Amino acid sequence: MTKAENRRNTAYVLRWYGNIEEMIGRPLNPWLKWCWSFITPAVTAGLMVACVVCFKPITYNSQYTFPVGGQVLGLLVGFTHVVFVPLYFFYALLVAPGVKIKEVE
């Protein structure tokens, strides 16, 4: 990555921070950048994997088990709201300009 690309990426982050500060009217904590960039996607992906791995059929009153199609539909509806956070994280990590994992090693 060239110095110009690094300056451009830093400028985008600073502009984004400036926009948020302008909207809420006060400065942000610096750790929020790390939370939004790394911690939130990792926790979201971990929760999605744990939900699939630890899945138990949904029952009502310990007697009625809901149909598999209904359970799958419910999982899909739930995942559609959270799947974009980790997907965009991996997209930005692999495709977007900036420091790549290969360059760090």
C-alpha positions in Angstrom: 0.0 0.0 0.0 1.3 3.4 -0.9 1.5 6.4 1.4 -1.2 8.1 -0.6 -3.6 5.2 -0.1 -2.8 5.2 3.6 -3.5 8.9 3.9 -6.7 8.5 1.9 -8.0 5.7 4.2 -7.1 7.7 7.3 -8.9 10.7 5.8 -12.1 8.6 5.3 -12.0 7.4 8.9 -11.5 10.9 10.2 -14.2 12.3 8.0 -16.6 9.6 9.2 -15.7 10.4 12.9 -16.2 14.1 12.2 -19.7 13.4 10.7 -20.8 11.4 13.7 -19.4 14.0 16.1 -21.3 16.7 14.2 -24.6 14.7 14.4 -24.4 14.0 18.1 -22.8 17.3 19.1 -19.9 15.9 21.2 -16.6 14.0 20.6 -16.5 10.2 20.4 -14.4 7.9 22.4 -11.5 6.5 20.3 -12.3 2.9 21.3 -15.6 3.1 19.4 -13.7 2.8 16.1 -12.3 -0.5 17.3 -15.7 -1.7 18.5 -17.4 -0.8 15.2 -14.6 -2.1 13.1 -13.6 -5.4 14.8 -15.4 -6.3 18.0 -19.0 -5.9 16.8 -18.5 -8.1 13.6 -16.6 -10.7 15.6 -19.3 -10.9 18.3 -22.1 -11.0 15.7 -20.4 -13.8 13.7 -19.7 -15.7 17.0 -23.4 -15.4 18.0 -24.6 -16.6 14.6 -22.3 -19.6 14.7 -23.3 -20.4 18.3 -26.9 -20.2 17.3 -26.5 -22.7 14.6 -24.2 -25.1 16.6 -26.3 -25.1 19.8 -29.7 -25.2 18.0 -32.5 -27.2 19.7 -35.9 -27.6 18.2 -38.4 -25.0 19.4 -41.1 -26.4 21.6 -44.3 -25.0 23.1 -45.2 -26.1 26.6 -42.8 -29.1 26.3 -45.3 -31.0 24.2 -45.7 -29.4 20.8 -42.6 -29.1 18.5 -42.9 -26.6 15.8 -42.4 -27.8 12.2 -38.9 -27.7 10.8 -39.9 -25.4 8.0 -41.2 -22.8 10.5 -38.0 -23.1 12.5 -35.9 -22.6 9.4 -38.0 -19.6 8.3 -37.6 -18.1 11.8 -33.8 -18.5 11.7 -33.6 -17.0 8.2 -35.6 -14.0 9.2 -33.4 -13.5 12.3 -30.2 -14.0 10.3 -31.1 -11.5 7.6 -30.9 -8.7 10.1 -27.4 -9.5 11.4 -25.6 -11.3 8.6 -24.6 -8.1 6.9 -22.3 -6.9 9.7 -19.8 -9.9 9.5 -20.2 -10.1 5.7 -19.3 -6.5 5.2 -16.4 -6.9 7.7 -14.9 -9.8 5.6 -15.6 -7.8 2.3 -13.8 -4.8 3.6 -11.0 -7.0 4.9 -10.5 -8.8 1.6 -11.5 -6.4 -1.1 -11.4 -2.8 0.1 -8.2 -0.8 -0.2 -6.0 -0.7 2.8 -3.7 -2.9 4.8 -4.3 -6.5 4.0 -3.6 -9.5 6.2 -1.0 -10.7 3.7 0.9 -7.4 4.0 0.9 -7.6 7.8 2.5 -11.0 7.9 
